Amino acid sequence: MNYEVKDFQKDVLEKSYDRPILVDFWAEWCGPCKMIGPILEKLAEENKDNWQLAKVDTDKNQEIAMRYGVRGIPNVKLFRNGEVINEFTGALPEPAIKDWLKKSIPSKFADRIEQAKVLLKNGNITDAKVILEDIHSGDVNNSEVKVLLAKILLFEDQKEALRLIQNVDGNLNNIELAEAIGTLAELLNRDLKSFPESEVKEKYLSALESIRKKDFDTALTKFIDVIRTDRSYDDDGARKACIAIFKYLGEDNNVTLKHRRDFGSALYV
């Protein structure tokens, strides 16, 4: 199959609105290009339903190579919606390329995932859950979908939430959210007898109760008070709980923004 680009605008930029386009910038004189080329073509054939390969000879397309900052070859760039969303340079071995593709290729459900995220942000949990469950049934290994579903299920079915976040990979946001869900689930499932006696115990347990009620504003206020009084309580539990709540809510959430400064100052009193 001939993957050479004839019209970059049509073959790459316009097509990238329908599916991800992986562009291999290469040249005939480049030895490493000849090593990686057959690997990319093999993977393209195996994954033709998810992404498409295009090859650009940099000697014949110098203007395009310059436009996209190609300084060394082979240079592989991933295009989606007319833009470069990720790239690598050099002749990586096949396992490394597969790993890179796994992390870089957007899900075919990307638009619906974004829709669910907007619904979650606006508090429409029911509709978001329906969309995420539908996507999960068709893409059970999508880490972003798993952690978003787990975020919802933390207060409905903690056992299922914890199952979903096992072996999460992908970007740092997915991993951090999964860790936050795990931290909060562990706190909410603790035996009350396991919490040590202290002058801050009552406030600490009250903060946990606020989490159960999804009153994160109150929970953060109480946890920050615990940090100021006895930071070491429950193995630095209040600090860990605050960080988990911030990650669970998101760094741009109004409640997170409200408490971030007080949290930071409490740590260094």
C-alpha positions in Angstrom: 0.0 0.0 0.0 1.3 3.5 -0.9 1.1 5.8 2.1 2.9 8.7 0.4 1.1 12.0 0.8 0.1 13.8 -2.5 -1.9 16.6 -1.0 -1.0 17.4 2.7 -4.0 19.6 3.2 -6.4 17.0 2.0 -4.6 13.7 2.9 -3.6 14.8 6.4 -5.2 18.0 7.8 -8.7 17.4 6.4 -8.8 13.7 7.1 -7.5 14.2 10.6 -11.0 15.5 11.5 -12.4 12.1 10.8 -9.7 10.0 12.4 -6.1 10.4 13.8 -3.4 10.6 11.1 0.1 9.4 11.9 2.6 11.2 9.7 6.0 9.7 9.1 8.5 12.4 8.0 11.3 10.5 6.2 13.9 10.6 3.4 15.4 8.1 1.0 18.9 8.6 2.4 17.9 8.1 6.0 18.9 4.7 7.4 16.8 4.8 10.6 13.8 5.9 8.4 14.1 2.6 6.5 14.1 0.7 9.8 11.0 2.4 11.3 9.0 2.7 8.1 8.0 -1.0 7.8 7.1 -1.1 11.5 4.7 1.8 11.1 3.2 0.3 7.9 2.6 -3.0 9.7 1.0 -1.3 12.7 -1.1 0.9 10.4 -2.5 -2.2 8.7 -3.2 -3.8 12.1 -4.9 -0.6 13.4 -6.6 0.7 10.3 -9.9 1.1 12.1 -8.4 3.5 14.7 -5.8 5.6 12.8 -4.3 6.1 9.4 -0.6 6.4 8.3 0.7 9.0 5.9 4.3 9.4 4.8 6.0 12.7 3.8 9.3 12.7 2.0 11.1 15.7 3.5 13.3 16.2 0.4 10.3 16.5 -1.8 8.2 18.4 0.8 10.7 20.8 2.4 8.2 23.6 3.0 5.8 21.2 4.9 8.8 19.9 6.9 9.8 23.4 7.8 6.3 24.4 8.7 6.0 21.6 11.2 9.5 22.1 12.7 11.0 18.8 11.4 14.7 19.1 12.4 15.6 15.4 12.6 14.3 12.3 10.9 12.5 10.0 11.2 10.0 12.3 12.9 6.6 10.9 13.6 3.8 13.4 14.3 0.2 12.5 15.2 -2.5 14.8 13.8 -6.0 15.2 15.1 -8.5 17.9 14.0 -5.8 19.6 11.9 -3.3 19.9 14.8 -0.2 18.0 16.0 -1.2 16.4 19.3 2.0 14.3 19.9 5.2 13.3 18.2 8.5 11.4 18.6 11.8 11.5 16.8 14.1 8.6 16.1 13.8 4.9 15.2 12.0 3.5 18.2 11.7 -0.3 18.5 8.2 -1.8 17.8 7.2 -2.3 21.5 8.0 1.3 22.3 6.0 2.5 19.3 3.1 0.4 20.3 3.3 1.8 23.9 3.5 5.4 22.5 0.5 4.8 20.2 -1.6 3.3 23.1 -1.0 6.5 25.1 -1.3 8.9 22.2 -4.1 7.8 19.9 -7.4 9.5 21.0 -10.3 7.2 21.7 -12.8 7.0 18.9 -15.3 8.0 21.6 -13.3 11.2 22.4 -16.2 13.6 21.5 -18.6 11.7 23.7 -16.1 11.5 26.6 -15.8 15.3 26.4 -19.6 15.6 26.5 -19.7 13.4 29.6 -17.0 15.6 31.2 -19.0 18.7 30.6 -22.1 17.1 32.1 -20.1 16.1 35.2 -18.7 19.6 35.6 -22.2 21.0 35.4 -23.5 18.5 38.0 -25.5 16.4 35.6 -24.3 13.1 36.9 -27.1 10.9 35.7 -26.7 11.7 32.0 -22.9 11.6 32.3 -23.1 8.1 33.8 -25.3 6.8 31.0 -22.8 8.1 28.4 -19.8 6.7 30.2 -21.3 3.3 30.8 -22.2 3.1 27.1 -18.7 4.0 26.1 -17.2 1.6 28.6 -19.2 -1.3 27.2 -17.6 -0.7 23.8 -14.1 0.2 25.1 -13.5 -1.6 28.4 -9.8 -0.6 28.5 -10.2 3.1 28.2 -8.6 4.5 31.3 -10.2 7.9 31.1 -13.6 6.4 31.0 -12.9 4.0 33.8 -11.7 6.8 36.2 -14.6 9.0 35.3 -17.1 6.2 36.0 -15.2 5.4 39.2 -15.5 9.1 40.2 -19.3 8.8 40.0 -19.4 5.3 41.6 -17.3 6.3 44.6 -20.6 7.3 46.4 -22.8 4.6 44.8 -20.7 1.4 44.6 -17.2 1.7 46.1 -16.3 -1.9 45.3 -17.0 -1.3 41.6 -15.2 2.1 41.7 -12.1 0.4 43.1 -12.3 -2.4 40.5 -12.4 0.2 37.7 -9.3 2.1 38.8 -7.1 -1.0 38.9 -4.3 -0.9 36.4 -5.2 2.5 35.1 -2.7 3.9 32.6 -2.5 6.8 30.2 -1.9 10.4 31.2 -1.0 11.8 34.6 -4.5 13.2 35.2 -6.0 9.7 34.9 -3.5 8.2 37.3 -3.8 11.1 39.8 -7.6 10.9 39.8 -7.5 7.1 40.3 -5.2 7.6 43.2 -7.5 10.2 44.7 -10.5 7.9 44.4 -8.6 5.1 46.0 -7.6 7.4 48.9 -11.1 8.6 49.5 -12.6 5.1 49.3 -10.1 3.8 51.8 -10.9 6.6 54.2 -14.7 6.1 53.9 -14.4 2.4 54.5 -12.2 2.6 57.6 -13.4 1.1 60.9 -14.1 3.9 63.3 -12.1 2.0 65.9 -9.0 2.3 63.8 -8.7 6.1 64.2 -6.3 7.0 67.1 -7.4 9.1 70.0 -6.6 12.8 69.8 -8.1 16.2 70.4 -8.7 16.4 66.6 -10.3 13.0 66.2 -13.9 14.3 66.4 -13.2 17.0 63.8 -11.4 14.5 61.6 -14.4 12.1 61.7 -16.8 15.0 61.1 -14.8 15.9 58.0 -15.2 12.3 56.8 -18.9 12.5 57.3 -18.9 15.7 55.2 -17.2 13.8 52.4 -20.0 11.1 52.6 -22.5 13.9 52.1 -20.4 15.3 49.2 -20.0 18.5 51.2 -16.4 19.0 50.1 -16.3 22.6 51.1 -17.0 21.8 54.8 -14.7 18.7 54.7 -11.8 20.8 53.5 -12.3 23.4 56.1 -12.3 20.8 58.9 -9.3 18.9 57.5 -7.3 22.1 57.2 -8.1 22.9 60.9 -6.8 19.4 61.8 -3.6 20.1 59.9 -3.1 23.3 61.9 -3.7 21.5 65.2 -2.1 18.1 64.7 -0.8 17.5 61.2 0.7 14.1 62.1 -2.8 12.7 63.1 -3.7 9.5 61.3 -0.3 9.4 59.5 -0.7 12.8 58.0 -4.3 11.8 57.0 -5.8 15.3 56.8 -3.1 16.4 54.3 -3.6 13.3 52.2 -7.4 13.7 52.3 -7.2 17.4 51.1 -5.0 16.5 48.2 -7.3 13.6 47.2 -10.3 16.0 47.3 -8.5 18.6 45.2 -7.7 15.9 42.6 -11.2 14.5 42.8 -12.8 17.9 42.2 -10.2 19.2 39.8 -7.8 22.0 40.1 -10.1 24.5 38.5 -13.1 23.7 40.7 -14.3 26.6 42.8 -14.1 24.7 46.0 -10.5 23.6 45.3 -9.6 27.2 44.4 -11.2 28.5 47.6 -9.2 26.2 49.9 -5.8 25.9 48.1 -4.2 28.9 49.8 -5.4 28.0 53.3 -4.2 24.4 52.8 -0.7 25.6 51.7 -0.4 28.0 54.6 -1.6 25.4 57.1 1.3 23.1 56.1 3.9 25.7 57.0 2.5 27.2 60.2 
